[in-house]
Amino acid sequence: MYLLGYDIGTSSVKASLVDVASGSQVASCFWPRQEAPILARQAGWAEQEPEMWWQNLKTATRQVMQQSGAQADDVAAIGISYQMHGLVCIDREGRVLRPSIIWCDGRAVPYGRAAFDAIGHERCLSHLLNSPGNFTAAKLAWVKEQEPELFERIDKVMLPGDYIAMRLSGGEVNTTVSGLSEGIFWDFKENGLSRDVMEFFGFDSSLIPDIVPTFGIQCRLAADVAAELGLAAGTPVAYRGGDQPNNALSLAVLQPGQIAATAGTSGVVYGVLDAVNYDPKSRVNTFAHVNHGAGATRLGVLLCINGTGILNAWMRRMVAPDVSYADLNVLAAEAPVGCDGLSVIPFGNGAERIMQNRDVGSSIHGLNFNIHGRSHLLRAAQEGIVFSFRYGIDIMRQMGMHICNIHAGHANMFLSPLFREALATVTGATIDLYNTDGAVGAAKGAGIGAGIYANSDEAFASLEHVATVLPDEQRKADYEAAYERWRTKIEE
């Protein structure tokens, strides 16, 4: 018996098949092989055709089933992970009315800012836990003002994962509380659809689909769709989550104080909070986590740092183009902790929310031509990235989060012993590294939702643990001094 997980990404759709008994991934495919196109009809815009996601899903499904040799009846449940914050608009017949305005599209910023000011900053933060920003509700406001005739034809608005579930079911439309919170439609104090947001933007509540649990039978695979995919009719879709909450799930990050971290081109720190709270400076986003419910508050506090692995890659190109990333890490480790006074600010990849949406840029401080070499520059870059993570984790601690453990995939910057040991030491948190991915997490989420696994502990008992990294108490004082020097630079 298998579980099928989909990860509907910006670049591709990934399908993974997980064996229920062993918990291991038996096959994985993604499509397209080259990065999927993003439509940019104007500067700052980013759109994708939902039909493209569906066609890519069909191809990935056929390939993963062929690769595994699984039969249609072998798949017991389906789970969906998806790119967050996108807007999909459909009419009464379920037809898509326009390309999806996806997460990285910036056109709705003025609409979110107007709502933030009109509703009131404190009320937005205390009820929505975020400013309306550039999220799904603000994107819909743009459509309402700029495309009024099209807006009048909208029957329902959905997130990308909702659209995929609709296609799998043959037309059943629903959403989740977690999804509504990421769209900034959810009022956490009222525990319902935000009247403030709906009334300010002039949205009728009928636009919002029915709500289903994040874990549970959300819909079932329609017969004609099952035939197209090579699956069995009636197979339940039993889990749905945005990519960052789902990444946390895939790393078994579900309890208060746990952290999921990624460090690719950009970095994400995603922590679980057990009380309704917010950052008064709005430097982080807070959404309902996948296991949030009336009986247990579980909020995902999300911090995105744009300038992460991109800085490390830039340093390699400019300073050490002749070495591999593995050798780069060895070279960086030749410099001492604190790099003899050298500090690198990593924010050179656009405006940073952590810096209250300021574009502070990247910079090098304390450079001494007589003592600093390329190992110092390489280490200072990695330390600068680590320190930006620490800065964000401190914000989470100010919100009441007790952080003692970080879960991360064994990939990207976490392949660097220097990076992960520095992060453990400067935060005081133990780091556990795992082999997993979002599609596998979605598959196991489906196993929980369908009742195949009794609970999350059973679902993730087989999670492949690679290593544990402990703080280096002997170097803690040196790291703390280097961090304080770094912090004074960004707060000047």
Secondary structure, DSSP 8 states (H G I E B T S, - for coil): -EEEEEEE-SS-EEEEEEETTT--EEEEEEE-SS----B-SSTT--EE-HHHHHHHHHHHHHHHHHHHT--GGGEEEEEEEE-TT-BEEE-TT--B-S-EE-TT--TTHHHHHHHHHHH-HHHHHHHHSS--TTSHHHHHHHHHHH-HHHHHT--EEE-HHHHHHHHHHTS--EE-HHHHHHTT-EETTTTEE-HHHHHHHT--GGGS-EE--SEEEEEE--HHHHHHHT--TT-EEEEEEEHHHHHHHHTT--STTEEEEEESSSEEEEEEESS----TT--SEEEE-TT-BTTB--EEEEEEESSSHHHHHHHHHHH-TTS-HHHHHHHHTTS-TTGGG-EEEEE-SS-BGGGTTB--EEEEES--TTT--HHHHHHHHHHHHHHHHHHHHHHHHHTT----EEEEESSGGGG-HHHHHHHHHHHT-EEEEEE--HHHHHHHHHHHHTTSSSSHHHHTTT-EEEEEE---TTTHHHHHHHHHHHHHHHT-
